[in-house]
Amino acid sequence: MIEPFALATLLTLGSLGPVPFPCIERPSAPVPVMAVDEDLRALYESGRAYEDFLANADRRAELWHANTEKSGGIDMELVRRARAVGGTWRFLAVAIPACSDSVSTIPYLARLVGMVEGLDMRIVDNSAGRAVMEAHPTPDGRPATPTVVLLDADWNESGCFIERPPALQTWILENDGVISSDDIFTQKMAWYAEDSGQQTLEAIVEMMEAAAHGEVICR
């Protein structure tokens, strides 16, 4: 169970914007799932580098920049482990500026990518990346941002990270309908602020380590 953090923690990061957050896609009709394995390279190459994405973030811009700056304090042990994996790996991230989960995770992944030789990342929006989201739903069946797919040197899918760190995802699903959506949102953002990307990067590095041994982790 995740304990609530003081709301004051959030205030140091500025306004979070309105509570409704478009991280979840709810298509009105079934969406055909493309042959993802055949198209991931083209989709990746159409994406933006993080610096370009950040410069054009038109929602939650203050928090995007705050978390980007805050990501300079990531755990160097996780950086060491990522470097030890070696090889060439690419992260294809489906993310949008308005999403509260994207802004709380992608800046930390971008920092890791920038500190580890052999890693790269490109970001596409939820329109271009719709089929990827549909192919990698959340535990309760939703396509959502961010969805991050790990690609190896040959462009094979080797793992994925879906929406939020596993511990936070579990807590939110367990409390859906138990406490109000406003309370869930407030506690979620406080958790992200306190965690500072640690559990996001732990999940990402574990995924990389598994992929280096031929195991696919998708969660």
Rosetta blueprint (number, residue, H / E / L):
1 M L
2 I L
3 E L
4 P L
5 F L
6 A L
7 L L
8 A H
9 T H
10 L H
11 L H
12 T L
13 L L
14 G L
15 S L
16 L L
17 G L
18 P L
19 V L
20 P L
21 F L
22 P L
23 C L
24 I E
25 E L
26 R L
27 P L
28 S L
29 A L
30 P L
31 V L
32 P L
33 V L
34 M L
35 A L
36 V H
37 D H
38 E H
39 D H
40 L H
41 R H
42 A H
43 L H
44 Y H
45 E H
46 S L
47 G L
48 R E
49 A L
50 Y H
51 E H
52 D H
53 F H
54 L H
55 A H
56 N L
57 A L
58 D L
59 R L
60 R L
61 A H
62 E H
63 L H
64 W H
65 H H
66 A H
67 N H
68 T H
69 E H
70 K H
71 S H
72 G H
73 G H
74 I L
75 D L
76 M H
77 E H
78 L H
79 V H
80 R H
81 R H
82 A H
83 R H
84 A H
85 V H
86 G L
87 G L
88 T L
89 W E
90 R E
91 F E
92 L E
93 A E
94 V E
95 A L
96 I L
97 P L
98 A L
99 C L
100 S H
101 D H
102 S H
103 V H
104 S H
105 T H
106 I H
107 P H
108 Y H
109 L H
110 A H
111 R H
112 L H
113 V H
114 G H
115 M H
116 V L
117 E L
118 G L
119 L E
120 D E
121 M E
122 R E
123 I E
124 V E
125 D L
126 N L
127 S L
128 A L
129 G L
130 R H
131 A H
132 V H
133 M H
134 E H
135 A H
136 H L
137 P L
138 T L
139 P L
140 D L
141 G L
142 R L
143 P L
144 A E
145 T L
146 P L
147 T E
148 V E
149 V E
150 L E
151 L E
152 D L
153 A L
154 D L
155 W L
156 N L
157 E E
158 S E
159 G E
160 C E
161 F E
162 I E
163 E L
164 R L
165 P L
166 P H
167 A H
168 L H
169 Q H
170 T H
171 W H
172 I H
173 L H
174 E H
175 N H
176 D E
177 G L
178 V L
179 I E
180 S L
181 S H
182 D H
183 D H
184 I H
185 F H
186 T H
187 Q H
188 K H
189 M H
190 A H
191 W H
192 Y H
193 A H
194 E H
195 D H
196 S L
197 G L
198 Q H
199 Q H
200 T H
201 L H
202 E H
203 A H
204 I H
205 V H
206 E H
207 M H
208 M H
209 E H
210 A H
211 A H
212 A H
213 H L
214 G L
215 E L
216 V L
217 I E
218 C E
219 R L
